[in-house]
Amino acid sequence: VALGLTGGQKLRSARALSTDEKQVTALFEKITPGVVSISKEPPQTGLGESSDRAASTMTGSGFVWDKDCVVTNFHVLQGTEAPFVTFLTKDKDGKDRRTTLDSVVIGIDPASDVAVLRVGAKSVEQGLPLPPGLMVPLLRATSANLLVGQNVFAFGNPFGLEHSLSRGIISGVSRKMEGAGGRPINGVIQTDASINPGNSGGPLMNSDGKVIGINTAILTGSGTFAGVGLAIPIDTVAKNVESILAKGFVRRSILGIMFAPDVMSEELQLNGIMVMKVVPGGPAETAGVLSMRGGRLGDVVVSMDGKRVTSTDDVFGVLEKRNPGDVVKMTVQRPSKEADSDKYDEVELTLKLGAATLPA
């Protein structure tokens, strides 16, 4: 027999929430206004409903960055240059309602899977006034001191189900993901908070209600969540978003070196990473780095800034923390000039980092 609850019973049920539950429900109420859904077309379903049409048009989630902009994953856009952004708001009677607005992509960084949208705009140059109180920027923490075991909360729109919350812990830190062009994303957060298609681009929050990462990917063999979710750390996101807002693109430090595949260096039992080519006129050539030529090995990079490097991931990890124009110390092992010698000379080089940009 199904029994309905009276108003008094509902009140007592609400009061029966534990302190922990009250904190989580309060967190949801606080964060929800700053979380949005991203879609190729305006949503047509009712609140909380899901349909084939909603699933086909909704591409992911995002969150409010400042008074004009929303941040999401680059892969969420799926080539859409003018996605629709939907907010969950309250009317004057306190009832939930949707507000869907145009937006325009003002900058992307595929290498870190980040995109910035200007809400209420039909062009990069021109925006329109937004409804008062609509843009509720989420507070941001740092991702530099996260601990395995701490509670996290993933917000987003899994499978088109709007404004969902899942809870878990940080299962690992300092993971790596491959970004566009093979450049790794370092410091990735691993969590067991449920992340599914549609969650991408939504915020991963700490218990203080601050963003520590962007929900980005899952490791699975079936296509659905299997207990391993990945989020891009907010420190990486913030650095690249601010660059996009200021310049329209992200500037990255480069050495001007094409390295041999790591497996080749391993098979040759080298102590570092083999330099295959150097870019003419680039930082490496200017500093005197030698590449392979005439079938003879060139320099083998063994350390940067005093840190041992054994793979290209290690090199990118150093570069990610430096800015174009910075000076770095590089140690290379250079084959002896004696043709029949197997010895290497250790050479210290100083490089001034160059810059590579990705326009919006």
C-alpha positions as CSV (number, residue, x, y, z in Angstrom):
1,V,0.0,0.0,0.0
2,A,1.4,3.4,-1.0
3,L,0.9,6.1,1.6
4,G,1.2,9.8,0.9
5,L,3.0,12.1,3.3
6,T,1.1,14.9,4.9
7,G,2.7,18.4,5.1
8,G,3.7,17.8,8.7
9,Q,5.3,14.4,7.8
10,K,7.2,16.0,5.0
11,L,8.5,18.6,7.4
12,R,9.6,16.0,9.9
13,S,11.3,14.0,7.1
14,A,13.2,17.1,6.0
15,R,14.2,17.7,9.6
16,A,15.4,14.1,9.8
17,L,18.3,14.8,7.5
18,S,21.7,14.3,9.0
19,T,24.2,17.2,9.3
20,D,26.2,15.8,6.4
21,E,23.1,15.5,4.2
22,K,22.0,19.1,5.1
23,Q,25.5,20.3,4.0
24,V,25.3,18.5,0.7
25,T,21.8,19.7,-0.1
26,A,22.8,23.3,0.8
27,L,25.8,22.9,-1.5
28,F,23.6,21.8,-4.3
29,E,21.3,24.8,-3.8
30,K,24.2,27.2,-3.7
31,I,26.1,25.8,-6.8
32,T,23.2,25.0,-9.2
33,P,22.6,28.7,-10.4
34,G,26.2,28.7,-11.6
35,V,26.0,25.4,-13.6
36,V,24.6,25.5,-17.2
37,S,23.8,23.0,-20.0
38,I,25.3,23.5,-23.4
39,S,23.3,22.5,-26.5
40,K,23.3,22.8,-30.3
41,E,19.6,23.8,-30.2
42,P,17.3,25.3,-27.5
43,P,16.0,22.5,-25.3
44,Q,12.4,21.4,-25.9
45,T,11.7,19.1,-23.0
46,G,10.2,19.9,-19.6
47,L,12.3,20.4,-16.5
48,G,14.0,17.2,-15.3
49,E,12.8,15.3,-18.4
50,S,15.0,13.5,-20.8
51,S,14.2,12.5,-24.5
52,D,16.0,11.5,-27.6
53,R,15.7,15.1,-28.9
54,A,17.3,16.4,-25.6
55,A,20.1,13.9,-25.8
56,S,20.8,14.7,-29.4
57,T,20.9,18.5,-28.9
58,M,22.6,18.7,-25.5
59,T,26.3,18.3,-25.8
60,G,27.4,18.8,-22.2
61,S,27.7,21.1,-19.3
62,G,29.5,24.3,-18.3
63,F,29.8,26.8,-15.4
64,V,29.7,30.5,-15.0
65,W,33.2,32.1,-14.9
66,D,32.5,35.8,-14.7
67,K,29.7,38.4,-15.4
68,D,29.8,37.6,-19.2
69,C,31.4,34.2,-19.8
70,V,30.9,30.5,-19.3
71,V,33.7,27.9,-19.4
72,T,33.3,24.3,-20.7
73,N,35.3,21.6,-22.4
74,F,36.5,22.1,-26.0
75,H,35.2,18.7,-27.0
76,V,31.7,19.6,-25.7
77,L,31.3,22.1,-28.5
78,Q,31.5,19.4,-31.2
79,G,32.3,22.1,-33.8
80,T,29.4,24.4,-32.8
81,E,30.5,28.0,-32.9
82,A,27.3,29.4,-31.4
83,P,25.9,27.0,-28.8
84,F,22.9,27.6,-26.6
85,V,23.4,28.0,-22.9
86,T,20.6,27.1,-20.5
87,F,20.4,28.3,-16.9
88,L,18.1,26.9,-14.2
89,T,16.6,29.9,-12.4
90,K,13.8,30.7,-10.0
91,D,10.7,32.8,-10.8
92,K,9.1,35.2,-8.4
93,D,7.2,32.4,-6.8
94,G,10.3,30.3,-6.2
95,K,9.5,27.8,-8.9
96,D,12.2,26.4,-11.2
97,R,12.4,27.8,-14.7
98,R,14.8,27.6,-17.6
99,T,16.5,30.6,-19.2
100,T,18.2,29.7,-22.6
101,L,20.4,32.3,-24.3
102,D,22.6,32.5,-27.4
103,S,26.4,32.4,-26.9
104,V,29.4,32.6,-29.1
105,V,32.8,30.9,-28.7
106,I,35.4,33.5,-28.0
107,G,38.4,31.2,-27.5
108,I,39.5,27.6,-27.4
109,D,42.5,25.6,-26.2
110,P,42.2,22.0,-27.5
111,A,45.5,21.1,-25.9
112,S,43.9,21.5,-22.4
113,D,40.3,20.8,-23.6
114,V,39.1,24.3,-22.6
115,A,36.6,26.6,-24.3
116,V,35.2,30.0,-23.3
117,L,31.7,31.2,-24.3
118,R,30.3,34.7,-24.1
119,V,26.7,34.5,-23.1
120,G,24.0,36.6,-24.8
121,A,26.2,37.4,-27.8
122,K,25.9,36.7,-31.5
123,S,29.4,37.8,-32.3
124,V,32.8,37.9,-30.6
125,E,32.8,41.7,-30.7
126,Q,29.3,42.5,-29.6
127,G,27.4,41.2,-26.5
128,L,23.8,42.0,-25.3
129,P,22.6,43.0,-21.8
130,L,21.9,39.9,-19.7
131,P,19.0,39.5,-17.2
132,P,19.9,40.8,-13.8
133,G,21.2,38.2,-11.4
134,L,21.5,35.5,-14.1
135,M,25.3,35.1,-14.1
136,V,26.4,33.6,-10.8
137,P,30.2,33.0,-11.0
138,L,31.4,30.0,-9.1
139,L,34.2,30.5,-6.6
140,R,37.5,28.7,-7.5
141,A,40.0,27.0,-5.2
142,T,43.5,25.9,-6.1
143,S,44.2,22.4,-7.3
144,A,47.8,22.4,-6.1
145,N,47.2,20.9,-2.7
146,L,44.5,18.3,-3.3
147,L,44.6,15.1,-1.2
148,V,43.5,11.6,-2.0
149,G,40.4,10.8,0.0
150,Q,38.9,14.2,0.2
151,N,35.2,14.6,-0.8
152,V,34.3,16.0,-4.2
153,F,31.0,16.7,-5.9
154,A,30.5,16.5,-9.7
155,F,27.8,18.8,-11.2
156,G,26.4,18.5,-14.7
157,N,23.8,17.1,-17.0
158,P,24.4,13.3,-17.5
159,F,22.4,11.8,-20.4
160,G,20.5,15.1,-20.7
161,L,19.2,15.0,-17.1
162,E,19.7,18.6,-16.1
163,H,21.4,19.7,-12.9
164,S,22.5,16.5,-11.4
165,L,24.9,16.0,-8.5
166,S,27.1,13.0,-7.8
167,R,29.4,12.6,-4.8
168,G,32.7,10.8,-4.4
169,I,36.3,11.2,-3.3
170,I,39.5,12.1,-5.0
171,S,41.0,8.7,-5.9
172,G,44.2,10.0,-7.4
173,V,46.1,13.1,-8.3
174,S,48.8,14.0,-10.8
175,R,47.4,11.8,-13.5
176,K,48.0,12.5,-17.1
177,M,45.7,12.7,-20.1
178,E,46.6,13.1,-23.8
179,G,45.4,16.5,-25.1
180,A,45.2,17.7,-28.7
181,G,48.4,17.2,-30.7
182,G,49.6,14.6,-28.3
183,R,50.6,17.1,-25.7
184,P,49.8,15.7,-22.2
185,I,47.6,17.4,-19.7
186,N,49.3,17.1,-16.3
187,G,47.9,17.1,-12.8
188,V,44.6,15.5,-13.9
189,I,42.3,14.6,-10.9
190,Q,41.0,11.1,-10.7
191,T,37.6,10.7,-8.9
192,D,35.0,8.0,-8.2
193,A,32.2,10.5,-8.3
194,S,29.9,9.4,-11.1
195,I,30.7,11.1,-14.4
196,N,28.8,10.2,-17.5
197,P,28.2,11.6,-21.0
198,G,26.7,15.1,-20.5
199,N,28.8,15.8,-17.4
200,S,31.7,17.0,-19.5
201,G,32.4,20.6,-18.9
202,G,30.7,20.8,-15.6
203,P,32.5,21.7,-12.4
204,L,34.1,19.4,-9.9
205,M,33.7,21.0,-6.5
206,N,35.2,20.6,-3.0
207,S,33.3,20.6,0.2
208,D,33.7,24.4,0.5
209,G,31.7,24.9,-2.7
210,K,34.7,25.9,-4.8
211,V,35.7,24.6,-8.2
212,I,38.8,22.4,-8.2
213,G,38.5,21.0,-11.7
214,I,36.4,20.4,-14.9
215,N,34.7,17.0,-15.4
216,T,36.3,15.8,-18.6
217,A,36.5,12.1,-19.2
218,I,35.9,8.6,-18.0
219,L,38.0,5.4,-18.3
220,T,35.7,2.7,-19.3
221,G,35.3,-0.3,-21.6
222,S,31.5,0.0,-22.0
223,G,31.1,3.7,-22.6
224,T,29.4,4.3,-19.2
225,F,30.9,5.2,-15.8
226,A,33.1,2.4,-14.3
227,G,34.4,4.2,-11.2
228,V,37.2,6.2,-12.8
229,G,36.4,9.8,-13.7
230,L,38.9,12.4,-14.8
231,A,38.9,16.2,-14.3
232,I,41.2,18.9,-15.6
233,P,42.7,20.8,-12.6
234,I,41.4,24.3,-12.1
235,D,44.8,25.8,-11.9
236,T,45.5,24.7,-15.5
237,V,42.0,25.8,-16.6
238,A,42.3,29.3,-14.9
239,K,45.7,30.0,-16.5
240,N,44.4,29.2,-20.0
241,V,41.0,30.9,-19.6
242,E,42.6,34.1,-18.5
243,S,45.0,34.0,-21.5
244,I,42.0,33.5,-23.8
245,L,40.1,36.4,-22.2
246,A,43.1,38.7,-22.4
247,K,44.6,37.8,-25.8
248,G,42.1,35.5,-27.5
249,F,44.5,32.6,-27.5
250,V,46.8,30.5,-25.3
251,R,50.6,31.1,-25.5
252,R,52.7,28.0,-24.8
253,S,56.4,27.7,-24.2
254,I,58.3,25.7,-26.8
255,L,61.9,24.5,-27.2
256,G,61.9,24.2,-31.0
257,I,62.8,20.5,-30.8
258,M,61.3,17.4,-32.4
259,F,62.0,14.5,-30.1
260,A,62.3,10.9,-31.2
261,P,59.5,8.6,-29.9
262,D,60.1,7.6,-26.3
263,V,60.1,3.9,-27.3
264,M,63.1,4.5,-29.6
265,S,65.1,6.1,-26.8
266,E,64.2,3.2,-24.6
267,E,65.3,0.6,-27.2
268,L,68.6,2.4,-27.6
269,Q,69.0,2.4,-23.8
270,L,69.6,6.1,-23.7
271,N,69.5,8.0,-20.5
272,G,67.1,10.6,-21.7
273,I,65.2,11.8,-24.8
274,M,66.8,11.7,-28.2
275,V,66.7,14.9,-30.3
276,M,65.7,14.1,-33.9
277,K,65.4,17.7,-35.3
278,V,65.7,21.3,-34.2
279,V,63.6,24.1,-35.7
280,P,65.8,26.5,-37.7
281,G,66.2,29.7,-35.8
282,G,64.3,28.3,-32.8
283,P,65.4,28.4,-29.1
284,A,67.2,25.0,-29.3
285,E,69.2,25.8,-32.4
286,T,70.1,29.2,-31.0
287,A,71.4,27.5,-27.8
288,G,73.5,25.0,-29.7
289,V,71.4,21.8,-29.4
290,L,72.5,19.2,-32.0
291,S,70.1,16.9,-33.8
292,M,70.6,13.6,-35.6
293,R,72.4,13.9,-38.9
294,G,74.1,11.6,-41.3
295,G,72.8,8.6,-39.3
296,R,74.7,9.7,-36.3
297,L,73.0,10.4,-32.9
298,G,72.6,14.0,-31.8
299,D,72.0,15.3,-28.3
300,V,70.1,13.3,-25.7
301,V,68.3,15.6,-23.2
302,V,68.7,14.2,-19.7
303,S,67.5,17.1,-17.5
304,M,65.7,20.5,-17.5
305,D,65.9,23.0,-14.7
306,G,67.8,20.4,-12.7
307,K,64.9,17.9,-13.0
308,R,65.6,14.5,-14.6
309,V,63.6,13.9,-17.8
310,T,63.2,10.4,-19.3
311,S,60.1,11.0,-21.6
312,T,58.5,13.7,-23.6
313,D,55.8,13.9,-21.0
314,D,58.5,15.0,-18.5
315,V,59.6,17.7,-20.8
316,F,56.0,19.0,-21.4
317,G,55.5,18.9,-17.6
318,V,58.4,21.4,-17.2
319,L,57.3,23.6,-20.0
320,E,53.7,23.8,-18.7
321,K,55.0,25.6,-15.6
322,R,57.1,28.1,-17.6
323,N,56.2,31.1,-19.8
324,P,57.5,32.1,-23.2
325,G,60.7,34.1,-22.7
326,D,61.7,32.3,-19.6
327,V,65.3,31.0,-19.4
328,V,65.8,27.3,-18.7
329,K,68.9,25.2,-18.1
330,M,69.2,22.0,-20.1
331,T,71.7,19.2,-19.7
332,V,72.4,17.0,-22.7
333,Q,74.6,14.0,-23.3
334,R,76.4,14.5,-26.6
335,P,78.2,11.7,-28.5
336,S,81.9,12.1,-28.4
337,K,83.5,13.7,-31.5
338,E,85.7,10.5,-31.9
339,A,83.9,8.5,-34.6
340,D,84.7,5.1,-33.0
341,S,83.9,6.1,-29.4
342,D,80.8,5.1,-27.5
343,K,81.3,7.8,-24.9
344,Y,79.1,10.8,-24.3
345,D,80.1,14.3,-23.1
346,E,77.7,16.0,-20.7
347,V,76.9,19.6,-21.9
348,E,75.1,22.4,-20.0
349,L,73.0,24.7,-22.3
350,T,70.9,27.7,-21.6
351,L,67.7,28.3,-23.6
352,K,65.3,31.2,-23.8
353,L,61.9,29.6,-24.4
354,G,59.9,30.5,-27.5
355,A,56.2,30.8,-27.9
356,A,53.5,28.9,-29.8
357,T,50.0,30.3,-30.0
358,L,46.6,28.9,-30.9
359,P,44.2,31.6,-32.2
360,A,40.6,31.6,-31.1
